[in-house]
């Protein structure tokens, strides 16, 4: 992948986020707090039983690249759960299924709802609905990779035995580790 001409530019509107400022008083102290309103999302931990592997998404993330001082292109890539924003008039399960197909090319037969989590308490809260799906080669319905030209999604297979060593050298969110623990200590029992 070749990324060039990376720069930060001002913007007035976005289809995905909205900057806001809350002004309020706590115990006679006036507070202004800037934050971002954003979409809630679904995330899915996919596990391929025959290959004893999780299937994740590798994707370039401009905020991560910027946060890492734009020093090295690899610093902008993260390993993530298959995820998507809730921006359609569909159930959470339907959106989660759509994301599995769009990003990884799998259509799981069954989704298990794990729980709802919140992210970004200080900068902009969004709810993340976590699902789990066990898949097989029979569930492959496409190539994945995302439907938007700006996503450039790559699937990454990580065997259970290599999980710790793989993530010692790759960026991920805490939700991946939670999903891994849920899988090993609740689902596998």
N, C-alpha and C positions, 0 to 999 in steps of 0.2 A: 504494500500500500504506500502511496506517495502522497504526503500532505505538504503543501507549500503555501506561502503567503499567509501564514497564520497571524492574525492581528485582532486586537480587541477594538470594537467599534461601538459607538453609542446607538441606542435604539429607543423607540417610543412605544412600540406595541409588540406583543408576542402572542402567538397562538397557544403557548404552553405555560407561561408564568406571568404574574402581574406583581410588580413591586408595590408595597403598601407601607404606610406609616401609621402606627397606632399611637394615640396620645391619651394618657390617663394619669390618675393620681393614686399613689400608694402611700398611705399614712402621711398625708400632706406634702409628699414629694412628687413633683411633676416628672413624668417619664415619657419620652418619645422612643418608640421601638420600631425599627425598620425590619421588614420581613417580606417574604415572597409567597404569594398565593399560587399553589400549583395543584395539578391533578393528583388524585389518589391512584394507586396502581395495584396490579396483581403480579405476583412472582411465583414461579413454579420450579420446584426441585425435581428434575427428571433423573430417574435411575433405570439403567438398562441391566436387568437381572442376569441375562446370559453372559454379558461382558463384565459384570460386577463393577460397573462404572457409573459415575454421575456424568451428565451431559450439561455443560455450562455454555455460556455465551462469552465470546471475547469481542470487545468493541472499543473503538477509540472514543474517548470522552474528552471534549474540549475543556471543560472545567478542571478535570484532573490534570491534563497537560499543562494548563495555565498554573494550577496550584503547585505543580512540580517544576516551575520556572522555565518551561518550554525547552529544557536542556537537551532532552533526548526523546525522539518520537516514541520509543517504547514506554516512556513514563506516562504517556497518555492512554495506554490500554489498561482496561480492567477486565477481570473475570467476574461474571455476574450470573445470577439465576436468570432464566428466561423470564422476561417481564414486559409489561406494557401498561400504558396509562388507561384509566377508565374514562373513556371519552365517547362511548357509544351507548345507545339505549339497549343494552343487553345485560344478561345476568353476569355476575362475577365469573361463574364457571364457563359461560360461553366466551367471554373475553380471554380467560386463561387458555382455553382450548385454541382459540384463534392465534394467540401468541406462540403456542407450542408449534403450530403448523407454520406460521410466518417465519419464525426465527430459527427453528431447528428441524422442520420438516417432519415432525412426529405428530400423530393424532392419537393421544392416549385414550384407552378405552374407559378409564376411570380416573377421576381427580379426587384427591382427599384434601379437604379444607383443614389446615392446621390451626391458623389463628390470624389475628389482625395486629399489626405492629405500627408504631408511629416513628417517623424519622424527622430530623431537622427541627427540634423543639425551639431553638433560638433563631433560626434563620427562615423557617417556613415549614410548618407542619403538613405532612401528608400521611395518609394511612396506606399501609402496604398489606394486602391480603395474601397470605402465604398458602400455597397449595403444594401437594406432592403427587407425582405420577410415576408408576412403574411402567416401563415401556419395553417393547421387543422390536425386532426387525419387521414383524408383521404390522407395526404401527407406522411405518414410514410411508408418508403420502406425498413427499416433495423434497426439495433440496434445502429449504430454509434459507438463511442469509438475510432475512428482512425483506420487506416490500418497498421500503422507502430508499431512494438512491443514497441518502445521507447516512444510512445505518451501517452498511458494510459489516455484517455480523458473520463471525466465524464460530463454528461449534468446536468445543474443546471437551474431550473425553478424559476424565480423571478416575483411575481405578481407586477403589476404597483403600487399598494398600499403599497407594502413592499420594493420598490426599495431603498429609502433613508436609511431605517434602515438596510437593508441587506448590502449595501455597506459601511455603517459606520464601519463594522467589516471585510471587505474583500478587498484585493488588486485588483485594476483594472487600466486600462490605461485611459487616458483622452478621447480616442476615444469612449469608452462606454458611457461616460457622454454626449458627443456631440450627439451620435446616439439617446440617450434617449431624449435630448432636441429637436432634429429634429422630433422625433416621436410625442412628446407631443404638439409641437408648430407649426409644419408644416403639418405632415401627418394626425393628428387627426382633423385638422380644416376642 
